[in-house]
Amino acid sequence: MRTIFAIPGLLLSFLSLFFMFLAMIPFLGWFNWLNIPLAVVALLFSLIGGSRTGVTISVVVILLGIFRLQMGWGII
């Protein structure tokens, strides 16, 4: 039962990591407004599934996304 949530959690974590790198491009910082909720969903799936890697990646993406939004005032 745990792998049912662990695999999507890990896949969503890697997808949000890719989108985080995409959002680091200048003038694409607004993309973090979409990426942070995706990382939160990935975090929830990873927590339920017990995937430590997914939890770690999701937390890093959430923290860096919030930091990036604060640096660019949520737009840039």
mmJSON file of the N, C-alpha and C atoms, coordinates in Angstrom:
{"data_MODEL":{"atom_site":{
"group_PDB":["ATOM","ATOM","ATOM","ATOM","ATOM","ATOM","ATOM","ATOM","ATOM","ATOM","ATOM","ATOM","ATOM","ATOM","ATOM","ATOM","ATOM","ATOM","ATOM","ATOM","ATOM","ATOM","ATOM","ATOM","ATOM","ATOM","ATOM","ATOM","ATOM","ATOM","ATOM","ATOM","ATOM","ATOM","ATOM","ATOM","ATOM","ATOM","ATOM","ATOM","ATOM","ATOM","ATOM","ATOM","ATOM","ATOM","ATOM","ATOM","ATOM","ATOM","ATOM","ATOM","ATOM","ATOM","ATOM","ATOM","ATOM","ATOM","ATOM","ATOM","ATOM","ATOM","ATOM","ATOM","ATOM","ATOM","ATOM","ATOM","ATOM","ATOM","ATOM","ATOM","ATOM","ATOM","ATOM","ATOM","ATOM","ATOM","ATOM","ATOM","ATOM","ATOM","ATOM","ATOM","ATOM","ATOM","ATOM","ATOM","ATOM","ATOM","ATOM","ATOM","ATOM","ATOM","ATOM","ATOM","ATOM","ATOM","ATOM","ATOM","ATOM","ATOM","ATOM","ATOM","ATOM","ATOM","ATOM","ATOM","ATOM","ATOM","ATOM","ATOM","ATOM","ATOM","ATOM","ATOM","ATOM","ATOM","ATOM","ATOM","ATOM","ATOM","ATOM","ATOM","ATOM","ATOM","ATOM","ATOM","ATOM","ATOM","ATOM","ATOM","ATOM","ATOM","ATOM","ATOM","ATOM","ATOM","ATOM","ATOM","ATOM","ATOM","ATOM","ATOM","ATOM","ATOM","ATOM","ATOM","ATOM","ATOM","ATOM","ATOM","ATOM","ATOM","ATOM","ATOM","ATOM","ATOM","ATOM","ATOM","ATOM","ATOM","ATOM","ATOM","ATOM","ATOM","ATOM","ATOM","ATOM","ATOM","ATOM","ATOM","ATOM","ATOM","ATOM","ATOM","ATOM","ATOM","ATOM","ATOM","ATOM","ATOM","ATOM","ATOM","ATOM","ATOM","ATOM","ATOM","ATOM","ATOM","ATOM","ATOM","ATOM","ATOM","ATOM","ATOM","ATOM","ATOM","ATOM","ATOM","ATOM","ATOM","ATOM","ATOM","ATOM","ATOM","ATOM","ATOM","ATOM","ATOM","ATOM","ATOM","ATOM","ATOM","ATOM","ATOM","ATOM","ATOM","ATOM","ATOM","ATOM","ATOM","ATOM","ATOM","ATOM","ATOM","ATOM","ATOM"],
"id":[1,2,3,4,5,6,7,8,9,10,11,12,13,14,15,16,17,18,19,20,21,22,23,24,25,26,27,28,29,30,31,32,33,34,35,36,37,38,39,40,41,42,43,44,45,46,47,48,49,50,51,52,53,54,55,56,57,58,59,60,61,62,63,64,65,66,67,68,69,70,71,72,73,74,75,76,77,78,79,80,81,82,83,84,85,86,87,88,89,90,91,92,93,94,95,96,97,98,99,100,101,102,103,104,105,106,107,108,109,110,111,112,113,114,115,116,117,118,119,120,121,122,123,124,125,126,127,128,129,130,131,132,133,134,135,136,137,138,139,140,141,142,143,144,145,146,147,148,149,150,151,152,153,154,155,156,157,158,159,160,161,162,163,164,165,166,167,168,169,170,171,172,173,174,175,176,177,178,179,180,181,182,183,184,185,186,187,188,189,190,191,192,193,194,195,196,197,198,199,200,201,202,203,204,205,206,207,208,209,210,211,212,213,214,215,216,217,218,219,220,221,222,223,224,225,226,227,228],
"type_symbol":["N","C","C","N","C","C","N","C","C","N","C","C","N","C","C","N","C","C","N","C","C","N","C","C","N","C","C","N","C","C","N","C","C","N","C","C","N","C","C","N","C","C","N","C","C","N","C","C","N","C","C","N","C","C","N","C","C","N","C","C","N","C","C","N","C","C","N","C","C","N","C","C","N","C","C","N","C","C","N","C","C","N","C","C","N","C","C","N","C","C","N","C","C","N","C","C","N","C","C","N","C","C","N","C","C","N","C","C","N","C","C","N","C","C","N","C","C","N","C","C","N","C","C","N","C","C","N","C","C","N","C","C","N","C","C","N","C","C","N","C","C","N","C","C","N","C","C","N","C","C","N","C","C","N","C","C","N","C","C","N","C","C","N","C","C","N","C","C","N","C","C","N","C","C","N","C","C","N","C","C","N","C","C","N","C","C","N","C","C","N","C","C","N","C","C","N","C","C","N","C","C","N","C","C","N","C","C","N","C","C","N","C","C","N","C","C","N","C","C","N","C","C","N","C","C","N","C","C"],
"label_atom_id":["N","CA","C","N","CA","C","N","CA","C","N","CA","C","N","CA","C","N","CA","C","N","CA","C","N","CA","C","N","CA","C","N","CA","C","N","CA","C","N","CA","C","N","CA","C","N","CA","C","N","CA","C","N","CA","C","N","CA","C","N","CA","C","N","CA","C","N","CA","C","N","CA","C","N","CA","C","N","CA","C","N","CA","C","N","CA","C","N","CA","C","N","CA","C","N","CA","C","N","CA","C","N","CA","C","N","CA","C","N","CA","C","N","CA","C","N","CA","C","N","CA","C","N","CA","C","N","CA","C","N","CA","C","N","CA","C","N","CA","C","N","CA","C","N","CA","C","N","CA","C","N","CA","C","N","CA","C","N","CA","C","N","CA","C","N","CA","C","N","CA","C","N","CA","C","N","CA","C","N","CA","C","N","CA","C","N","CA","C","N","CA","C","N","CA","C","N","CA","C","N","CA","C","N","CA","C","N","CA","C","N","CA","C","N","CA","C","N","CA","C","N","CA","C","N","CA","C","N","CA","C","N","CA","C","N","CA","C","N","CA","C","N","CA","C","N","CA","C","N","CA","C","N","CA","C","N","CA","C","N","CA","C","N","CA","C"],
"label_alt_id":[null,null,null,null,null,null,null,null,null,null,null,null,null,null,null,null,null,null,null,null,null,null,null,null,null,null,null,null,null,null,null,null,null,null,null,null,null,null,null,null,null,null,null,null,null,null,null,null,null,null,null,null,null,null,null,null,null,null,null,null,null,null,null,null,null,null,null,null,null,null,null,null,null,null,null,null,null,null,null,null,null,null,null,null,null,null,null,null,null,null,null,null,null,null,null,null,null,null,null,null,null,null,null,null,null,null,null,null,null,null,null,null,null,null,null,null,null,null,null,null,null,null,null,null,null,null,null,null,null,null,null,null,null,null,null,null,null,null,null,null,null,null,null,null,null,null,null,null,null,null,null,null,null,null,null,null,null,null,null,null,null,null,null,null,null,null,null,null,null,null,null,null,null,null,null,null,null,null,null,null,null,null,null,null,null,null,null,null,null,null,null,null,null,null,null,null,null,null,null,null,null,null,null,null,null,null,null,null,null,null,null,null,null,null,null,null,null,null,null,null,null,null,null,null,null,null,null,null],
"label_comp_id":["MET","MET","MET","ARG","ARG","ARG","THR","THR","THR","ILE","ILE","ILE","PHE","PHE","PHE","ALA","ALA","ALA","ILE","ILE","ILE","PRO","PRO","PRO","GLY","GLY","GLY","LEU","LEU","LEU","LEU","LEU","LEU","LEU","LEU","LEU","SER","SER","SER","PHE","PHE","PHE","LEU","LEU","LEU","SER","SER","SER","LEU","LEU","LEU","PHE","PHE","PHE","PHE","PHE","PHE","MET","MET","MET","PHE","PHE","PHE","LEU","LEU","LEU","ALA","ALA","ALA","MET","MET","MET","ILE","ILE","ILE","PRO","PRO","PRO","PHE","PHE","PHE","LEU","LEU","LEU","GLY","GLY","GLY","TRP","TRP","TRP","PHE","PHE","PHE","ASN","ASN","ASN","TRP","TRP","TRP","LEU","LEU","LEU","ASN","ASN","ASN","ILE","ILE","ILE","PRO","PRO","PRO","LEU","LEU","LEU","ALA","ALA","ALA","VAL","VAL","VAL","VAL","VAL","VAL","ALA","ALA","ALA","LEU","LEU","LEU","LEU","LEU","LEU","PHE","PHE","PHE","SER","SER","SER","LEU","LEU","LEU","ILE","ILE","ILE","GLY","GLY","GLY","GLY","GLY","GLY","SER","SER","SER","ARG","ARG","ARG","THR","THR","THR","GLY","GLY","GLY","VAL","VAL","VAL","THR","THR","THR","ILE","ILE","ILE","SER","SER","SER","VAL","VAL","VAL","VAL","VAL","VAL","VAL","VAL","VAL","ILE","ILE","ILE","LEU","LEU","LEU","LEU","LEU","LEU","GLY","GLY","GLY","ILE","ILE","ILE","PHE","PHE","PHE","ARG","ARG","ARG","LEU","LEU","LEU","GLN","GLN","GLN","MET","MET","MET","GLY","GLY","GLY","TRP","TRP","TRP","GLY","GLY","GLY","ILE","ILE","ILE","ILE","ILE","ILE"],
"label_asym_id":["A","A","A","A","A","A","A","A","A","A","A","A","A","A","A","A","A","A","A","A","A","A","A","A","A","A","A","A","A","A","A","A","A","A","A","A","A","A","A","A","A","A","A","A","A","A","A","A","A","A","A","A","A","A","A","A","A","A","A","A","A","A","A","A","A","A","A","A","A","A","A","A","A","A","A","A","A","A","A","A","A","A","A","A","A","A","A","A","A","A","A","A","A","A","A","A","A","A","A","A","A","A","A","A","A","A","A","A","A","A","A","A","A","A","A","A","A","A","A","A","A","A","A","A","A","A","A","A","A","A","A","A","A","A","A","A","A","A","A","A","A","A","A","A","A","A","A","A","A","A","A","A","A","A","A","A","A","A","A","A","A","A","A","A","A","A","A","A","A","A","A","A","A","A","A","A","A","A","A","A","A","A","A","A","A","A","A","A","A","A","A","A","A","A","A","A","A","A","A","A","A","A","A","A","A","A","A","A","A","A","A","A","A","A","A","A","A","A","A","A","A","A","A","A","A","A","A","A"],
"label_entity_id":["1","1","1","1","1","1","1","1","1","1","1","1","1","1","1","1","1","1","1","1","1","1","1","1","1","1","1","1","1","1","1","1","1","1","1","1","1","1","1","1","1","1","1","1","1","1","1","1","1","1","1","1","1","1","1","1","1","1","1","1","1","1","1","1","1","1","1","1","1","1","1","1","1","1","1","1","1","1","1","1","1","1","1","1","1","1","1","1","1","1","1","1","1","1","1","1","1","1","1","1","1","1","1","1","1","1","1","1","1","1","1","1","1","1","1","1","1","1","1","1","1","1","1","1","1","1","1","1","1","1","1","1","1","1","1","1","1","1","1","1","1","1","1","1","1","1","1","1","1","1","1","1","1","1","1","1","1","1","1","1","1","1","1","1","1","1","1","1","1","1","1","1","1","1","1","1","1","1","1","1","1","1","1","1","1","1","1","1","1","1","1","1","1","1","1","1","1","1","1","1","1","1","1","1","1","1","1","1","1","1","1","1","1","1","1","1","1","1","1","1","1","1","1","1","1","1","1","1"],
"label_seq_id":[1,1,1,2,2,2,3,3,3,4,4,4,5,5,5,6,6,6,7,7,7,8,8,8,9,9,9,10,10,10,11,11,11,12,12,12,13,13,13,14,14,14,15,15,15,16,16,16,17,17,17,18,18,18,19,19,19,20,20,20,21,21,21,22,22,22,23,23,23,24,24,24,25,25,25,26,26,26,27,27,27,28,28,28,29,29,29,30,30,30,31,31,31,32,32,32,33,33,33,34,34,34,35,35,35,36,36,36,37,37,37,38,38,38,39,39,39,40,40,40,41,41,41,42,42,42,43,43,43,44,44,44,45,45,45,46,46,46,47,47,47,48,48,48,49,49,49,50,50,50,51,51,51,52,52,52,53,53,53,54,54,54,55,55,55,56,56,56,57,57,57,58,58,58,59,59,59,60,60,60,61,61,61,62,62,62,63,63,63,64,64,64,65,65,65,66,66,66,67,67,67,68,68,68,69,69,69,70,70,70,71,71,71,72,72,72,73,73,73,74,74,74,75,75,75,76,76,76],
"pdbx_PDB_ins_code":[null,null,null,null,null,null,null,null,null,null,null,null,null,null,null,null,null,null,null,null,null,null,null,null,null,null,null,null,null,null,null,null,null,null,null,null,null,null,null,null,null,null,null,null,null,null,null,null,null,null,null,null,null,null,null,null,null,null,null,null,null,null,null,null,null,null,null,null,null,null,null,null,null,null,null,null,null,null,null,null,null,null,null,null,null,null,null,null,null,null,null,null,null,null,null,null,null,null,null,null,null,null,null,null,null,null,null,null,null,null,null,null,null,null,null,null,null,null,null,null,null,null,null,null,null,null,null,null,null,null,null,null,null,null,null,null,null,null,null,null,null,null,null,null,null,null,null,null,null,null,null,null,null,null,null,null,null,null,null,null,null,null,null,null,null,null,null,null,null,null,null,null,null,null,null,null,null,null,null,null,null,null,null,null,null,null,null,null,null,null,null,null,null,null,null,null,null,null,null,null,null,null,null,null,null,null,null,null,null,null,null,null,null,null,null,null,null,null,null,null,null,null,null,null,null,null,null,null],
"Cartn_x":[0.824,0.0,0.864,2.017,2.855,3.46,3.799,4.409,3.427,2.142,1.14,1.304,1.698,1.899,3.358,4.282,5.699,6.161,5.729,6.175,5.641,4.34,3.893,4.518,4.752,5.392,6.793,7.522,8.886,8.871,7.968,7.876,7.468,6.511,6.107,7.224,8.02,9.156,10.181,10.494,11.448,10.875,9.583,8.948,8.996,8.72,8.789,10.226,11.199,12.609,12.97,12.505,12.741,12.101,10.858,10.181,10.842,11.468,12.172,13.361,14.111,15.225,14.725,13.583,12.991,12.598,12.112,11.681,12.854,14.059,15.234,15.674,15.116,15.422,14.794,15.528,14.952,13.626,12.707,11.353,10.448,10.905,10.051,9.865,10.19,10.04,8.597,7.666,6.243,5.832,6.635,6.32,6.338,7.006,7.031,5.653,4.767,3.4,2.681,3.068,2.503,3.324,4.608,5.517,5.415,5.233,5.167,3.974,2.761,1.666,1.926,2.594,2.949,3.913,4.859,5.813,5.129,4.114,3.371,2.61,2.002,1.315,2.316,3.476,4.526,4.995,5.086,5.482,4.462,3.188,2.148,2.181,2.306,2.391,3.631,4.743,5.986,5.905,5.254,5.098,4.214,3.122,2.233,2.936,3.674,4.346,5.637,6.169,7.393,8.659,8.635,9.794,10.624,11.757,12.604,13.189,13.545,14.102,13.076,11.845,10.792,10.51,10.545,10.325,11.44,12.665,13.812,13.754,13.511,13.448,12.3,11.157,9.988,10.234,10.827,11.103,12.102,13.134,14.122,13.463,12.618,11.933,11.005,10.293,9.385,10.174,11.248,12.037,12.71,13.298,13.938,12.915,11.73,10.683,10.205,10.027,9.616,10.708,11.962,13.086,13.13,12.932,12.968,11.823,10.66,9.536,9.809,10.448,10.759,11.829,12.774,13.837,13.328,12.38,11.886,10.537,10.09,8.8,7.647,7.838,6.775,6.477,7.269,6.984,8.16,9.32,10.482,11.191],
"Cartn_y":[-1.202,0.0,1.261,1.194,2.381,2.751,1.74,2.066,2.721,2.544,3.217,4.737,5.214,6.647,7.062,6.148,6.501,6.806,6.008,6.214,7.529,7.829,9.142,10.305,10.117,11.169,11.459,10.408,10.59,11.205,10.767,11.337,12.812,13.142,14.546,15.396,14.803,15.528,15.878,14.914,15.185,16.168,16.094,17.047,18.458,18.593,19.917,20.423,19.511,19.917,20.469,19.816,20.319,21.692,21.843,23.125,24.204,23.81,24.783,25.351,24.486,24.973,25.848,25.513,26.328,27.704,27.74,28.999,29.881,29.349,30.162,31.049,30.812,31.645,33.015,34.085,35.419,35.584,36.256,36.545,35.313,34.184,33.014,32.684,33.623,33.411,33.237,33.771,33.611,32.149,31.335,29.917,29.21,29.818,29.233,29.238,30.131,30.132,28.83,28.203,26.913,25.747,25.967,24.897,24.547,25.521,25.254,24.373,24.635,23.691,22.284,22.175,20.857,20.151,20.884,20.295,19.901,20.647,20.289,18.98,18.82,17.562,16.414,16.657,15.635,15.29,16.295,16.054,15.181,15.473,14.666,13.216,13.017,11.659,10.937,11.654,11.037,10.7,11.554,11.259,10.034,9.959,8.805,7.538,7.658,6.499,6.123,6.999,6.707,6.86,7.698,7.923,9.075,8.745,9.795,10.713,10.142,10.957,11.975,11.535,12.439,13.538,13.197,14.204,15.243,14.785,15.701,16.635,16.081,16.905,17.903,17.465,18.35,19.499,19.212,20.261,21.271,20.789,21.692,22.571,21.981,22.75,23.797,23.44,24.393,25.555,25.244,26.3,27.201,26.61,27.434,28.224,27.653,28.381,29.589,29.41,30.535,31.601,31.168,32.111,32.879,32.17,32.811,33.805,33.48,34.412,35.671,35.514,36.683,37.556,36.935,37.705,38.475,37.891,38.548,39.188,39.351,39.95,39.198,37.926,37.085,37.254,38.052,38.309,37.9,38.42,38.244,36.958],
"Cartn_z":[0.0,0.0,0.0,0.663,0.747,-0.6,-1.422,-2.709,-3.663,-3.399,-4.233,-4.116,-2.946,-2.74,-2.889,-2.662,-2.711,-4.137,-5.092,-6.474,-7.053,-6.934,-7.428,-6.654,-5.354,-4.572,-5.065,-5.391,-5.894,-7.283,-8.125,-9.471,-9.43,-8.589,-8.457,-7.856,-6.967,-6.383,-7.452,-8.307,-9.382,-10.4,-10.656,-11.562,-10.982,-9.697,-9.075,-9.005,-8.876,-8.905,-10.28,-11.329,-12.686,-12.873,-12.412,-12.543,-11.692,-10.575,-9.755,-10.523,-11.219,-12.024,-13.166,-13.719,-14.773,-14.225,-12.993,-12.386,-11.967,-11.986,-11.653,-12.82,-13.997,-15.156,-14.93,-15.219,-15.022,-15.756,-15.12,-15.588,-15.618,-15.074,-14.913,-13.434,-12.563,-11.129,-10.7,-11.475,-11.172,-11.222,-11.894,-12.023,-10.67,-9.677,-8.335,-7.691,-8.129,-7.6,-7.966,-9.045,-9.438,-8.901,-8.757,-8.366,-6.882,-6.036,-4.595,-4.24,-4.759,-4.465,-5.003,-6.155,-6.685,-5.739,-5.193,-4.253,-2.943,-2.532,-1.317,-1.531,-2.699,-3.013,-3.054,-3.652,-3.684,-2.276,-1.413,-0.028,0.687,0.484,1.128,0.642,-0.666,-1.19,-0.665,-0.599,-0.124,1.358,2.14,3.563,3.782,3.036,3.171,2.689,1.585,1.019,1.708,2.527,3.256,2.432,1.408,0.558,1.126,1.715,2.307,1.245,0.107,-0.968,-1.46,-1.639,-2.085,-1.083,0.191,1.24,1.204,1.097,1.086,-0.116,-1.286,-2.494,-2.395,-1.928,-1.826,-0.86,0.278,1.263,0.693,0.014,-0.582,-1.642,-2.475,-3.521,-2.904,-1.862,-1.209,-0.611,0.104,0.738,-0.291,-1.334,-2.362,-3.167,-3.382,-4.086,-3.3,-2.005,-1.155,-1.112,-1.007,-1.012,-2.332,-3.435,-4.756,-4.917,-4.395,-4.476,-3.653,-2.514,-1.692,-2.347,-3.012,-3.661,-4.868,-5.589,-6.808,-6.624,-5.399,-5.073,-5.717,-5.981,-6.498,-7.967,-8.648,-10.067,-10.941,-10.634,-11.52,-11.229],
"occupancy":[1.0,1.0,1.0,1.0,1.0,1.0,1.0,1.0,1.0,1.0,1.0,1.0,1.0,1.0,1.0,1.0,1.0,1.0,1.0,1.0,1.0,1.0,1.0,1.0,1.0,1.0,1.0,1.0,1.0,1.0,1.0,1.0,1.0,1.0,1.0,1.0,1.0,1.0,1.0,1.0,1.0,1.0,1.0,1.0,1.0,1.0,1.0,1.0,1.0,1.0,1.0,1.0,1.0,1.0,1.0,1.0,1.0,1.0,1.0,1.0,1.0,1.0,1.0,1.0,1.0,1.0,1.0,1.0,1.0,1.0,1.0,1.0,1.0,1.0,1.0,1.0,1.0,1.0,1.0,1.0,1.0,1.0,1.0,1.0,1.0,1.0,1.0,1.0,1.0,1.0,1.0,1.0,1.0,1.0,1.0,1.0,1.0,1.0,1.0,1.0,1.0,1.0,1.0,1.0,1.0,1.0,1.0,1.0,1.0,1.0,1.0,1.0,1.0,1.0,1.0,1.0,1.0,1.0,1.0,1.0,1.0,1.0,1.0,1.0,1.0,1.0,1.0,1.0,1.0,1.0,1.0,1.0,1.0,1.0,1.0,1.0,1.0,1.0,1.0,1.0,1.0,1.0,1.0,1.0,1.0,1.0,1.0,1.0,1.0,1.0,1.0,1.0,1.0,1.0,1.0,1.0,1.0,1.0,1.0,1.0,1.0,1.0,1.0,1.0,1.0,1.0,1.0,1.0,1.0,1.0,1.0,1.0,1.0,1.0,1.0,1.0,1.0,1.0,1.0,1.0,1.0,1.0,1.0,1.0,1.0,1.0,1.0,1.0,1.0,1.0,1.0,1.0,1.0,1.0,1.0,1.0,1.0,1.0,1.0,1.0,1.0,1.0,1.0,1.0,1.0,1.0,1.0,1.0,1.0,1.0,1.0,1.0,1.0,1.0,1.0,1.0,1.0,1.0,1.0,1.0,1.0,1.0,1.0,1.0,1.0,1.0,1.0,1.0],
"B_iso_or_equiv":[0.0,0.0,0.0,0.0,0.0,0.0,0.0,0.0,0.0,0.0,0.0,0.0,0.0,0.0,0.0,0.0,0.0,0.0,0.0,0.0,0.0,0.0,0.0,0.0,0.0,0.0,0.0,0.0,0.0,0.0,0.0,0.0,0.0,0.0,0.0,0.0,0.0,0.0,0.0,0.0,0.0,0.0,0.0,0.0,0.0,0.0,0.0,0.0,0.0,0.0,0.0,0.0,0.0,0.0,0.0,0.0,0.0,0.0,0.0,0.0,0.0,0.0,0.0,0.0,0.0,0.0,0.0,0.0,0.0,0.0,0.0,0.0,0.0,0.0,0.0,0.0,0.0,0.0,0.0,0.0,0.0,0.0,0.0,0.0,0.0,0.0,0.0,0.0,0.0,0.0,0.0,0.0,0.0,0.0,0.0,0.0,0.0,0.0,0.0,0.0,0.0,0.0,0.0,0.0,0.0,0.0,0.0,0.0,0.0,0.0,0.0,0.0,0.0,0.0,0.0,0.0,0.0,0.0,0.0,0.0,0.0,0.0,0.0,0.0,0.0,0.0,0.0,0.0,0.0,0.0,0.0,0.0,0.0,0.0,0.0,0.0,0.0,0.0,0.0,0.0,0.0,0.0,0.0,0.0,0.0,0.0,0.0,0.0,0.0,0.0,0.0,0.0,0.0,0.0,0.0,0.0,0.0,0.0,0.0,0.0,0.0,0.0,0.0,0.0,0.0,0.0,0.0,0.0,0.0,0.0,0.0,0.0,0.0,0.0,0.0,0.0,0.0,0.0,0.0,0.0,0.0,0.0,0.0,0.0,0.0,0.0,0.0,0.0,0.0,0.0,0.0,0.0,0.0,0.0,0.0,0.0,0.0,0.0,0.0,0.0,0.0,0.0,0.0,0.0,0.0,0.0,0.0,0.0,0.0,0.0,0.0,0.0,0.0,0.0,0.0,0.0,0.0,0.0,0.0,0.0,0.0,0.0,0.0,0.0,0.0,0.0,0.0,0.0],
"pdbx_formal_charge":[null,null,null,null,null,null,null,null,null,null,null,null,null,null,null,null,null,null,null,null,null,null,null,null,null,null,null,null,null,null,null,null,null,null,null,null,null,null,null,null,null,null,null,null,null,null,null,null,null,null,null,null,null,null,null,null,null,null,null,null,null,null,null,null,null,null,null,null,null,null,null,null,null,null,null,null,null,null,null,null,null,null,null,null,null,null,null,null,null,null,null,null,null,null,null,null,null,null,null,null,null,null,null,null,null,null,null,null,null,null,null,null,null,null,null,null,null,null,null,null,null,null,null,null,null,null,null,null,null,null,null,null,null,null,null,null,null,null,null,null,null,null,null,null,null,null,null,null,null,null,null,null,null,null,null,null,null,null,null,null,null,null,null,null,null,null,null,null,null,null,null,null,null,null,null,null,null,null,null,null,null,null,null,null,null,null,null,null,null,null,null,null,null,null,null,null,null,null,null,null,null,null,null,null,null,null,null,null,null,null,null,null,null,null,null,null,null,null,null,null,null,null,null,null,null,null,null,null],
"auth_seq_id":[1,1,1,2,2,2,3,3,3,4,4,4,5,5,5,6,6,6,7,7,7,8,8,8,9,9,9,10,10,10,11,11,11,12,12,12,13,13,13,14,14,14,15,15,15,16,16,16,17,17,17,18,18,18,19,19,19,20,20,20,21,21,21,22,22,22,23,23,23,24,24,24,25,25,25,26,26,26,27,27,27,28,28,28,29,29,29,30,30,30,31,31,31,32,32,32,33,33,33,34,34,34,35,35,35,36,36,36,37,37,37,38,38,38,39,39,39,40,40,40,41,41,41,42,42,42,43,43,43,44,44,44,45,45,45,46,46,46,47,47,47,48,48,48,49,49,49,50,50,50,51,51,51,52,52,52,53,53,53,54,54,54,55,55,55,56,56,56,57,57,57,58,58,58,59,59,59,60,60,60,61,61,61,62,62,62,63,63,63,64,64,64,65,65,65,66,66,66,67,67,67,68,68,68,69,69,69,70,70,70,71,71,71,72,72,72,73,73,73,74,74,74,75,75,75,76,76,76],
"auth_comp_id":["MET","MET","MET","ARG","ARG","ARG","THR","THR","THR","ILE","ILE","ILE","PHE","PHE","PHE","ALA","ALA","ALA","ILE","ILE","ILE","PRO","PRO","PRO","GLY","GLY","GLY","LEU","LEU","LEU","LEU","LEU","LEU","LEU","LEU","LEU","SER","SER","SER","PHE","PHE","PHE","LEU","LEU","LEU","SER","SER","SER","LEU","LEU","LEU","PHE","PHE","PHE","PHE","PHE","PHE","MET","MET","MET","PHE","PHE","PHE","LEU","LEU","LEU","ALA","ALA","ALA","MET","MET","MET","ILE","ILE","ILE","PRO","PRO","PRO","PHE","PHE","PHE","LEU","LEU","LEU","GLY","GLY","GLY","TRP","TRP","TRP","PHE","PHE","PHE","ASN","ASN","ASN","TRP","TRP","TRP","LEU","LEU","LEU","ASN","ASN","ASN","ILE","ILE","ILE","PRO","PRO","PRO","LEU","LEU","LEU","ALA","ALA","ALA","VAL","VAL","VAL","VAL","VAL","VAL","ALA","ALA","ALA","LEU","LEU","LEU","LEU","LEU","LEU","PHE","PHE","PHE","SER","SER","SER","LEU","LEU","LEU","ILE","ILE","ILE","GLY","GLY","GLY","GLY","GLY","GLY","SER","SER","SER","ARG","ARG","ARG","THR","THR","THR","GLY","GLY","GLY","VAL","VAL","VAL","THR","THR","THR","ILE","ILE","ILE","SER","SER","SER","VAL","VAL","VAL","VAL","VAL","VAL","VAL","VAL","VAL","ILE","ILE","ILE","LEU","LEU","LEU","LEU","LEU","LEU","GLY","GLY","GLY","ILE","ILE","ILE","PHE","PHE","PHE","ARG","ARG","ARG","LEU","LEU","LEU","GLN","GLN","GLN","MET","MET","MET","GLY","GLY","GLY","TRP","TRP","TRP","GLY","GLY","GLY","ILE","ILE","ILE","ILE","ILE","ILE"],
"auth_asym_id":["A","A","A","A","A","A","A","A","A","A","A","A","A","A","A","A","A","A","A","A","A","A","A","A","A","A","A","A","A","A","A","A","A","A","A","A","A","A","A","A","A","A","A","A","A","A","A","A","A","A","A","A","A","A","A","A","A","A","A","A","A","A","A","A","A","A","A","A","A","A","A","A","A","A","A","A","A","A","A","A","A","A","A","A","A","A","A","A","A","A","A","A","A","A","A","A","A","A","A","A","A","A","A","A","A","A","A","A","A","A","A","A","A","A","A","A","A","A","A","A","A","A","A","A","A","A","A","A","A","A","A","A","A","A","A","A","A","A","A","A","A","A","A","A","A","A","A","A","A","A","A","A","A","A","A","A","A","A","A","A","A","A","A","A","A","A","A","A","A","A","A","A","A","A","A","A","A","A","A","A","A","A","A","A","A","A","A","A","A","A","A","A","A","A","A","A","A","A","A","A","A","A","A","A","A","A","A","A","A","A","A","A","A","A","A","A","A","A","A","A","A","A","A","A","A","A","A","A"],
"auth_atom_id":["N","CA","C","N","CA","C","N","CA","C","N","CA","C","N","CA","C","N","CA","C","N","CA","C","N","CA","C","N","CA","C","N","CA","C","N","CA","C","N","CA","C","N","CA","C","N","CA","C","N","CA","C","N","CA","C","N","CA","C","N","CA","C","N","CA","C","N","CA","C","N","CA","C","N","CA","C","N","CA","C","N","CA","C","N","CA","C","N","CA","C","N","CA","C","N","CA","C","N","CA","C","N","CA","C","N","CA","C","N","CA","C","N","CA","C","N","CA","C","N","CA","C","N","CA","C","N","CA","C","N","CA","C","N","CA","C","N","CA","C","N","CA","C","N","CA","C","N","CA","C","N","CA","C","N","CA","C","N","CA","C","N","CA","C","N","CA","C","N","CA","C","N","CA","C","N","CA","C","N","CA","C","N","CA","C","N","CA","C","N","CA","C","N","CA","C","N","CA","C","N","CA","C","N","CA","C","N","CA","C","N","CA","C","N","CA","C","N","CA","C","N","CA","C","N","CA","C","N","CA","C","N","CA","C","N","CA","C","N","CA","C","N","CA","C","N","CA","C","N","CA","C","N","CA","C","N","CA","C","N","CA","C","N","CA","C"],
"pdbx_PDB_model_num":[1,1,1,1,1,1,1,1,1,1,1,1,1,1,1,1,1,1,1,1,1,1,1,1,1,1,1,1,1,1,1,1,1,1,1,1,1,1,1,1,1,1,1,1,1,1,1,1,1,1,1,1,1,1,1,1,1,1,1,1,1,1,1,1,1,1,1,1,1,1,1,1,1,1,1,1,1,1,1,1,1,1,1,1,1,1,1,1,1,1,1,1,1,1,1,1,1,1,1,1,1,1,1,1,1,1,1,1,1,1,1,1,1,1,1,1,1,1,1,1,1,1,1,1,1,1,1,1,1,1,1,1,1,1,1,1,1,1,1,1,1,1,1,1,1,1,1,1,1,1,1,1,1,1,1,1,1,1,1,1,1,1,1,1,1,1,1,1,1,1,1,1,1,1,1,1,1,1,1,1,1,1,1,1,1,1,1,1,1,1,1,1,1,1,1,1,1,1,1,1,1,1,1,1,1,1,1,1,1,1,1,1,1,1,1,1,1,1,1,1,1,1,1,1,1,1,1,1]
}}}
